[in-house]
Amino acid sequence: DATPGERFSFVVNVGPFKISQWSFDIEPTKRGCLVVETWEDQRGGFMKQLGAQASGVDDRVAHNRAGMKQTLEAIAAAAESAPT
């Protein structure tokens, strides 16, 4: 799903199993824009258990939140360094 300048989103599946949906919403501001990243966990209980064992990540929410912070910081740095 993509609407240039407004939204970009994608889903993650493993075979027939839903895993997550990610989205980036872009909202105009007086100084530029605000980018909001969203992660929606779509795993069922079995996939949550299997995922923790397979990935070694026990706290998926904290793990993804840290990654989202890094991603948004990198987007901001790239946008702020680009010529206007």
Backbone bond lengths (Angstrom), bond angles and torsions (degrees), N, CA, C in turn:
res aa  C-N    CA-C-N  psi(-1)  N-CA   C-N-CA  omega(-1)  CA-C   N-CA-C  phi
1 D - - - 1.448 - - 1.519 107.20 -
2 A 1.317 116.92 125.82 1.456 119.48 178.54 1.518 110.43 -150.27
3 T 1.308 114.97 130.50 1.461 122.71 171.11 1.520 105.47 -126.40
4 P 1.347 118.12 105.86 1.462 120.92 -174.85 1.529 112.32 -50.14
5 G 1.334 114.83 131.72 1.452 121.06 178.51 1.512 114.82 77.29
6 E 1.348 117.47 -0.46 1.463 120.16 -178.13 1.527 113.76 -129.01
7 R 1.339 117.11 -46.87 1.467 118.83 -172.19 1.529 110.88 -159.55
8 F 1.315 113.27 145.51 1.463 122.00 172.92 1.522 105.91 -140.71
9 S 1.331 117.92 129.17 1.455 119.66 178.35 1.523 110.15 -146.27
10 F 1.329 114.51 158.66 1.456 119.92 177.97 1.527 109.36 -154.43
11 V 1.318 115.28 158.75 1.461 121.44 178.04 1.524 109.24 -111.07
12 V 1.316 115.16 153.31 1.457 121.82 176.17 1.523 107.46 -120.55
13 N 1.315 115.84 122.65 1.457 122.52 176.46 1.521 108.61 -126.74
14 V 1.315 115.88 150.99 1.464 121.49 170.91 1.519 105.20 -119.52
15 G 1.331 114.43 105.10 1.462 118.62 -174.30 1.519 108.74 58.84
16 P 1.317 117.80 -128.35 1.464 120.30 -178.66 1.536 113.61 -84.87
17 F 1.339 117.08 -0.32 1.467 120.83 -174.04 1.529 111.80 -94.73
18 K 1.316 115.77 128.14 1.464 121.01 174.44 1.520 108.65 -75.46
19 I 1.310 115.83 135.90 1.463 120.78 -179.56 1.526 110.86 -113.81
20 S 1.323 117.10 -56.24 1.464 119.13 -176.36 1.522 111.35 -162.57
21 Q 1.307 113.66 166.79 1.461 121.64 170.15 1.516 106.71 -129.89
22 W 1.317 115.35 132.93 1.462 122.68 178.84 1.521 108.25 -116.15
23 S 1.315 116.40 144.25 1.467 118.82 175.13 1.522 110.36 -146.63
24 F 1.309 113.60 152.50 1.463 122.77 174.65 1.521 106.14 -126.96
25 D 1.322 116.51 115.64 1.458 121.79 177.58 1.520 108.13 -106.27
26 I 1.324 115.91 135.61 1.462 122.33 -176.81 1.524 108.20 -114.50
27 E 1.337 114.74 120.41 1.459 120.09 -178.49 1.523 108.65 -116.94
28 P 1.340 118.05 127.81 1.462 119.53 178.72 1.532 111.34 -67.01
29 T 1.334 115.12 145.51 1.458 121.90 174.27 1.524 107.62 -130.64
30 K 1.304 116.81 174.47 1.474 120.14 178.87 1.519 111.68 -65.39
31 R 1.342 117.29 -28.12 1.465 120.99 -176.74 1.523 113.36 -101.85
32 G 1.318 118.56 -2.30 1.462 120.89 -177.82 1.516 110.39 156.34
33 C 1.330 115.49 -105.28 1.456 118.60 178.21 1.525 110.36 -156.18
34 L 1.304 114.45 164.18 1.461 123.48 174.83 1.515 106.82 -116.68
35 V 1.323 116.95 127.83 1.461 121.71 177.43 1.528 107.58 -107.25
36 V 1.324 115.49 125.42 1.455 121.55 179.62 1.525 108.13 -115.18
37 E 1.321 115.77 120.20 1.464 121.16 178.09 1.524 108.57 -99.57
38 T 1.327 116.25 135.23 1.459 121.60 -179.57 1.520 109.48 -128.71
39 W 1.309 115.39 139.13 1.460 122.64 175.41 1.520 107.60 -123.46
40 E 1.315 115.73 128.07 1.463 121.34 177.31 1.523 108.42 -117.79
41 D 1.320 115.79 115.88 1.462 121.68 178.99 1.528 107.86 -76.38
42 Q 1.314 116.84 118.72 1.464 121.17 -178.85 1.527 112.25 -111.40
43 R 1.328 116.51 11.68 1.458 120.58 -178.82 1.524 110.79 -75.64
44 G 1.312 115.04 144.49 1.456 120.66 169.81 1.522 109.52 -81.89
45 G 1.312 117.20 174.97 1.458 121.75 -177.24 1.518 113.88 -56.08
46 F 1.333 116.76 -44.15 1.460 120.54 -179.87 1.523 111.15 -61.90
47 M 1.325 116.59 -45.06 1.466 120.30 -179.20 1.530 111.22 -67.74
48 K 1.329 117.62 -31.77 1.466 119.66 176.28 1.523 110.49 -64.31
49 Q 1.336 116.96 -43.95 1.466 120.37 177.85 1.521 111.48 -65.13
50 L 1.302 116.10 -46.51 1.460 120.80 -179.67 1.528 110.29 -63.33
51 G 1.331 116.43 -40.97 1.461 120.64 -179.83 1.510 112.86 -61.69
52 A 1.330 116.83 -41.86 1.462 120.42 178.98 1.528 110.51 -63.51
53 Q 1.312 117.11 -41.52 1.464 120.80 179.58 1.524 111.16 -69.36
54 A 1.316 116.72 -42.11 1.468 120.66 -176.34 1.525 112.70 -72.11
55 S 1.333 117.35 -36.96 1.464 120.67 -174.76 1.520 113.79 -97.17
56 G 1.333 116.82 -18.84 1.458 119.93 -176.19 1.519 112.75 78.20
57 V 1.326 117.36 10.33 1.462 121.97 179.77 1.526 107.99 -103.20
58 D 1.338 116.21 109.15 1.464 120.13 -178.91 1.524 112.19 -80.05
59 D 1.326 116.73 -37.50 1.472 120.99 -178.01 1.529 108.98 -110.79
60 R 1.315 116.20 86.24 1.460 121.85 -175.76 1.528 111.54 -62.20
61 V 1.331 117.22 -38.25 1.472 120.21 -178.87 1.530 110.28 -62.15
62 A 1.325 117.56 -50.33 1.466 120.52 -179.75 1.530 110.84 -64.27
63 H 1.316 116.42 -40.77 1.467 121.11 179.55 1.535 110.78 -60.70
64 N 1.328 116.48 -49.13 1.462 119.49 -178.91 1.525 111.81 -68.73
65 R 1.321 116.97 -36.04 1.470 119.92 178.64 1.529 110.46 -61.13
66 A 1.331 117.01 -42.05 1.465 120.84 177.87 1.532 110.51 -63.92
67 G 1.329 116.54 -42.12 1.466 120.03 177.51 1.516 112.43 -65.06
68 M 1.323 116.41 -37.81 1.463 120.48 178.65 1.526 110.44 -64.83
69 K 1.325 116.69 -39.86 1.474 120.77 178.10 1.529 109.80 -60.87
70 Q 1.326 116.20 -45.64 1.471 120.16 178.25 1.523 111.53 -62.02
71 T 1.331 117.13 -43.26 1.459 121.10 -179.78 1.517 111.22 -61.66
72 L 1.329 116.99 -47.32 1.463 120.39 -178.67 1.524 111.70 -66.20
73 E 1.326 117.45 -36.46 1.467 120.32 175.83 1.528 110.75 -64.23
74 A 1.336 116.70 -39.64 1.469 120.38 179.01 1.526 111.30 -67.85
75 I 1.332 116.69 -39.42 1.473 120.28 176.70 1.522 109.76 -62.06
76 A 1.325 117.07 -46.27 1.470 121.28 -179.96 1.522 110.51 -61.08
77 A 1.318 117.48 -45.43 1.466 120.47 -179.83 1.518 110.88 -61.42
78 A 1.322 117.53 -43.77 1.465 120.49 179.02 1.525 111.35 -64.88
79 A 1.321 116.62 -43.19 1.471 120.25 -178.71 1.528 111.12 -66.69
80 E 1.308 116.52 -39.06 1.476 120.27 -177.18 1.518 112.16 -76.13
81 S 1.321 118.31 -19.49 1.463 120.38 179.19 1.527 112.10 -93.79
82 A 1.317 116.94 -11.04 1.467 120.90 -178.45 1.526 110.03 -74.57
83 P 1.325 116.65 142.96 1.475 118.74 177.09 1.535 110.44 -64.85
84 T 1.305 116.09 145.51 1.476 119.70 -179.27 1.506 111.27 -84.09
